[in-house]
Each structure stands twice: as C-alpha cells, then as structure tokens.
Amino acid sequence: MERSPLAPAAFPDLPPVEGVTLRVARARYKEWDRCDLTYAELAEGTAVAGVFTRNVCCSTEVEMGRESAAGGKARALVVNAGNSNAFTGYRGREAVEQIRAQVSAHLGCAADEIFVSSTGVIGVPLPLDKARAGIEAALTAQPCGWEAAAQTIGTTDTFAKGASATAMVGGRKVTLSGIIKGSGMIAPDMATMLGYIFTDAAIEPALLQQMLGAANRRSFSCITVDGDTSTSDTVLLFATGKAGNAPLVRMDDAGADAFQAALDDVCTQLAHLVVRDGEGAQKFIEIEVTGAVSDESARRIGLSIANSPLVKTAIAGEDANWGRVVMAVGKAGEPADRDRLAIRFADKWVAQSGLAVDSYDEAPVAEHLKGRDIRIGVDLGLGDGQATVWTCDLTHGYISINADYRS
C-alpha cells in the first residue's frame, strides 16, 4: 500500500524501556508475507491501565481486557493482526483463553495478567491452531525493536507509528515509548485504534488509570477519520517500575505532573500519527474551537465539523466553502449563536458576527488549502470553553480502500 503523503520521513528512534522485551512472529492469520503477531513480555510487578472502545458489539479481547485492567497487574501483551476476532461468540473467547493460558504457563503467572488485542476483519473466529503456533514462535523469537513491533500490529496502516518522551520523577529520569496502529474506523468514542505505551516509571495502578484517562480525553478522544467506532479499540499503559523512583500514588506527589505532561505528549503524538495515516488522506486538519459554553461543548462542536463529509470533501477539493463549517456548528446540538459566530482558515478570518467579513479575500485562504496541514478556527463568543480536534480530508482513496478491504 502506498505510504501516506502525510507520514513523517522516518520512524523515530524510540529509547528502550527497561522491563519490556518485544518479539514478533508469523501466525499467518492472513495470506500475507509478514509478521502478524506481536508479543511484549513485561517485568514482574508491572502496573497497567487501559481505556477501551464504547462500541457495545466489542470483541472478547476488549471485554477480558477491561476485567484484567481492573486488577492493575500485567506480565505480557499479545497483539494479533489481520483478524479482529470480534462478533465470534464462544469460539472467539476460546481463542483468547487459549492464548492467555499458553503465555501464562510460560511465564508462571495468572492468566488475567496477559492482555490480548486483535485487529482486522470482523466476524471471523481467530484460528486456534494458528494462534497456538504463532505464540510458540513468538516465545522463542529473538527480541526486536519498536519499529518491528509497530509494523506488525498494523493492518491498513501505510507506515509504522511510534512516539516517546522523558520526564524527571523523584530525581530519576523516566522514559515513555509507545506504538499505535490505526488508519480507518477511527472516531473518538474513546480511542478507535490499538495503542500501547510503556514506561519504566513506578506508578500505582489507580493513579496510572487516572493519568491515562486524562491523557486520552485530550488526545485520542479528539481525533476522527470517518466517524466509525471500532469493535476492538484499546489503549494500554504499562509501567514496569524499573526506573527506581519512589512510586507515584497521587497527583500531588513530586514528579506526577511532569509524568502527566510527558504522557499527554506521547498520546498526542500518536493520535496525530493515526490521523496522518487516515485511509486515503491527503490533508491533516486541525480544528480549534473557542468561546464555547464549556470545554466539552467545544469538543463536540469540533467533532461535528471534523466528521462532516461536506467539510472534509471541501478540504479535499481545496474549496474555501466556509458555509459548510457554519452548517456543522449549527447541527452539533450545542449552544451557538449565529450572530456571534466567527470562522477563520489559518489566521485569516472569513466570517465574524454572523456575516462574511467586509474585506474577505479568498486568495490567501485558497492558497492555505493547497497545503498538507490545514487549520480551521471557530469562535462562538459565548464563554471560555475551548478544544482542539484533529481529522483528515475525505477522498476517493477512502472509498477504494474500504470497498476492497476483504479482497
């Protein structure tokens, strides 16, 4: 598949995280010449937090992941690519239970400390024989780096995605490295993708969950490609504790705010990469909403704009049709006043106080729309609420990819 024009030049140089060992293998879930099973072994004592899809037709992996995340402990992660194992009844559950039993026996830990994710076609049970053979191969494979792991979890992705950051916590430098897959079926209901972030920081599970939830609201829950929420979406955060810092327990502990900022940074980087690999995407779109009655209202208005096929196709066609933005604000179901509304493209205001500006010149706006990175601003003039969301344009490439998805 052709690499997205919005992709970064290369995969970043992610630092290793002590207590994390990565391996990949070929389970051959599809007829492709590539690795499709990722295995991450985690040190004893690793804490875990997770956020999962709100799609009520979710996979067994999501159901069992939620249950396991509540326990706060993790020893391994298995990610299967090419088959989502969703909507597969007892056969799907049997496959996950087999994987967890196989890995937990190898590590000598409880089965609920093994996290499993699957991604791909819905409605096809994960083959037990391929899953078993894939795990056997992964357990004995040579350790690999972040890029190989990121490539292996992908499906329609056109490039591997990763991000990292560091922070000082209790006088110790802690590292965060993360990988993610996602290209289509992306909507912020919580985070429609598979994402995994690893850190050597020592953090208690309850605080880790609080931190991931906050980071998710500001990143993964502010992106959309097509408005569709997957059945398998999962973001997991693993903390091995190997950095040697005094464990963080509360947000007022020294270094907790620094770690939160680093986590926010990694999550935002990963979220942007997913949008930049949106199926058929040619343009990355940032939508900033200000002056709303609340931050949440601003986010909903931003997503109404970002999910509008008319807005997205206008951007694809480089058409400065700001009336479509007006439409999307009005249909959001949030407080708005037509006569206070203002809209801009980049730094050029095109409408204010409910009217086109007298000096409006479409030429600089049209020039901005010819670029790859598009900025739209909306001010409602009602309050202090603000939010930024990210999306991509809608092109014929999206239709082609999804029309042929199972072929």
N, C-alpha and C positions, 0 to 999 in steps of 0.2 A: 504494500500500500504506500502511496506517495506521501512523503513526510509533509506535515502541515507547514504552510508558509509562515505561521506564527510561532513555530518552535524555536527554542533557544539554539545557539550554534552547536552546543555540545552538552553532554550530561555533566553535571557539576562534580567536582572532586569531593565527595562526601567522606568525612572522617569516620573511622570505625568507632563502634560503641562497645566498650568492654562489657562482657556478659552476653553478647549477641553473636551467634555463629550462623551464617547463611549458607544454604546449599540449594541447588536446583536439579531437577531431573525430568525425564520424559515419561509421562504416564500415557501419552498418546490418546488423550481424550478426543482429539480430532485428527483428521488426516493431514497433519502438517509436520514439517521438518524443523521442529523447535522444541525447547523445553517448555513444559506447561504445568509444572508443579514446583512451588517454592516452599522451602522448609527453613524456618528460623528457630534455632534452639536457644533457649533463654536460661540464664543462670538461676540457680535455686534462690528463692526469696524475691523474685521479680514481681513487682506490683503491676496491675493492669487496670485500665479504664476504657470504656467504649461508648460510642454513640452509633445508633443503628437506624435503618430505614423505618419510616412510619407506614409504609405500604402494608396493608393488612393481609395481603397474599404473599407474605415474606417466606423465605426459604427456611428449612430446618437449621441451616448454619446460623442464621440470624437469631432464631428462637433459642438455640442452645448457647450461642454467644452471649446473648443478654443474660441468661441464667448464670453462666460462668463468670462474666464480668462482675456480677454482684458479689461474687466470692473474693474478688480482688487479687487473685493469685494466677500466675501464668508460668508455664515451663516451655511451651512451644507454640508455633503458629504454622499452619499448613494452608496454602492458597492454591486452589485448582483453577486453571484457566481453560475455557472452551466449553464448559458445561456448568450452568448455574445451579443445577440440582434443585431448582425451585418448582413448586407445584408437582411434586413427585410422590407425595404420600409416604407410606411406611417404608417404601424402598429407598427414598431419599434419606430418611432418618437412619436406616440400617447402614447406609454408606458412611455417614458421618460418625456413627457409633463405632464402626469398624476402624476408621482412621484414628479416632481418639484412643481406642483400645490398643491398636498397634503401636502408636507413638508412646503412650503412657507406659506400656510394658517395657519398651526400650529404655525409657528414662527412669522408670521406677517411681512414678508419681501418680497422682489421682487423674482420672480421665477428664474431669472438668477443668483441669489446668491446661488442656490442649484446646487451642482455638482453631477453628476451621472456617475458611471462606471459599466460596465457589462463584465463578462468573462466566457467563456465556449464554447459550440458548436455554430458554425456559421450557420446562415440561418433559425433559429427558433425564431419567434417573442416572446418577453417577455410577458407571460400571464398577462393580465390586472387584473384579479381577484386575482391572487397570489401576484402580485406586490402590489396591494392595501392592501390586508390582511397583507402582510409582513411589510409594512410601519406602519400600525396601531399597530402591535405587537411591532415593534421597538420603536415607540414613547413612549410607556408605560413600556418598559422593564427596569430592574434595570441596572444602569451603570456597565460596565465591564472594565477589564484591557486590556493592549496592546496585551497580548498573545491570548486572546479570539478573539479579533478583527483580529489579524494576521491569526489565524486558519480559521476564517470564510471567508476571501477573497480568500482562496486557491482553486485550482481545482485539478490538478495532483501533486501539491506540496506534498512532503513527510514530511516536517517539517515547522513549523511556523517561520517566519523570521522577525527580528527586530534589530534596532541599535540606539544608542544615543550618544550624545556628549554635552559638555557645552562650553561656551565662556564668556569672560568678555567684555561687551559693555557699554561704558559710565559709568564705575564704577558699573554696575549691572551684576549679573550672569544671563545668559540666557540659556535656555535648548532647545535642539532639540531631538525629539524622532520620529522614523519612522518605518513603516512596509511596507512589499512588498510581492507580490506573483509573481511567475514565475518559470517555470521548462522546458517547451518546447516552440516552436515557438519563439525562442529568437535570435535576431540579432540586431546589433546596428544601427538601422535606425530610430529612435532616441534612444528609450529605450523600448524594447519589453517586457512589463510587466505592472503590476499595482502597483504603489508605491506612498505612502503618507507620507509626512514629516510634522511635526507640531512643531512650536516653539512659545515661549511666547515673543520673541523679537518684538520690534516695528520697522518696516521697510516699507518704502513707496513701493507701488506695482511695480513701474518701476525698482527700484533697486533690488527688490526681484526677478523679472523676469531675470534681468541681472545676478544675482548671481546663480540662478538655471540653467540657460543656460550654464554658465561656469562650474559648478559642473557636469552637465550632460555630457559635452564633455570629461571630464576626468574620468568618471566612467561608467555610463550606456551605453554610446556610444562607450565603449571599451570592451564590452563583447559579446560573441556569444555562443550559444549552437548548433544550427543547421542551421544558415543562413537564417531562415524564419522570416519575419517581420509580426507581428500580425496586425489584423484589429482594435484592441481595446486599444492599448498601451497608457498608461497615467502615468505621474508622476506629482503630485501636491504638492506644498509647501504652507502651511498656516501659517501666522504669526498673532497671536492674540493680540500682543502689551501689554500683561499683566505684562511683566517684569518691566515696568516702566522706561525703558531707553529713552533718547531723540531719537525720530525716526531717523533712518538712511535714508539718502536721496541720498548720493553719496559715491562712493568707497573710497574717501579720508576722510570721516568722521571717527572720533575716534571709533575704535572697529569694523569697517566694515571688515577689513582684518582678524580679529580674527573670526568673524562670518563666513566669506567665508571659512576659514580653517576648522571650525567645520562642516559646510555644506558639504564640499568636503569629510571629513572623514566619515560622515554618509552615503553619497551616495556611496562611495567606499565600505564600509562595506556591504551595502545592495546589491550592484552589485555582489560582491563576493559570497554572500549567494545564489543568483539566480543561478550562475554557479555551485556552490557546490550541488545544487539540480537539475542539468540538468538531463533530463529523461534518466535513465539507466547509469548515470555517475558513474565511479569508480575512476577517477583521475581528479584532479584540475590542470590546465595547465596555467602557466604564460609565456607569450612570450614578451621578451624585445628586441626592435629594436633600434639600434643606428646607427649613421653615415649616415643617410638618408639626402636627399636634403632639407627636411622640416619636421616639426612635423607631418603634415597631411599626407605626403608621408609615413612616418614611420608607422603611424596608419593604413594606407591602406595595407601596406605590412604585418604588424602584423595580420590584419584580414584575409588576403589571406591565411596565414599559419593556422590561427585558424579555418577557415571554410573549410579547405581541408579534405575531407573524408579519403584520404590516410594518411595524417599526423595523424588524430585523431584515425584511426584504428591501425596504427603502435604503437601509445602510449598505446592503449588498450591492444595490444598484447605484450607490453614491448619489442618492437623491435627497436633497435637504428639505424633506417634507416634514416640517416640524408639527404640522397639524395632526400627524399620527401620534406624536408624543402627547399632545393635548388629549386626544381620544383615550390613550392608555391611562393617563392620570384620572380622567373622569370615570372610567369603568372600574377603577380599583376598589370601590366600595369604602373608601377612606375619606375623611373630611378634606374638602378642597373648595376654593372659591375662584370661580372663573376670572373674576375681575382683579384678583391679586396674583394670579399665576404668572410666572416668568420662566422662560426657557432659553438655554444657550447651547451652542455647539462649540466645543473647545472654550475659548474665552470670549466668544462673540455672542452677545445677547441678541436673539432674533425676535423675542416677544416679551413684553412686560406689561403689567397691569391689564392683562387680558386682551392685549392688542399687539399686532406686529409693530416693532419699533419704527419710528419715522425714518430713521437713517439706515434701515436694513439694506445691506448689500450682500447678496447671496454668493458673490465670488469667493471671498475668503472661507466661507462655510463649505462651499463645493470643493475647494482645494483641500481642506481638512479631511473631508470624506474620502479623498483619494488615497489617504494613508492607511496603514495597517492598524494603528491604535486610535480609536475614536472615543472622544469624551463628550458626554451629554450632561447638562446640568438642569435641574428643575428646582425652583424655589416657590413654595406655596404661600409664604407670607402669613402663616397662621401661628407659628410657635417656634420652639427651639429644637424640635425633633430633626434628626439627620441620619442618613445612612448612605452607604455606597454599595452597589451591587455590580456584578460583572457578568457579561454574556458575550455571545458572538453573533455574527450575521447568519442568515438562513439562505443557503444557496442550493442549487440543483444537486450539488455533491452530497448533501444530507439525504436527499431522496434516493439517489443511486445506491449509497452505502446501505441504507436500511431496506430498500426493495430487494437487495440481493444478499441480505445478512445470512440466511441459512443455506445459500447456494454453495 
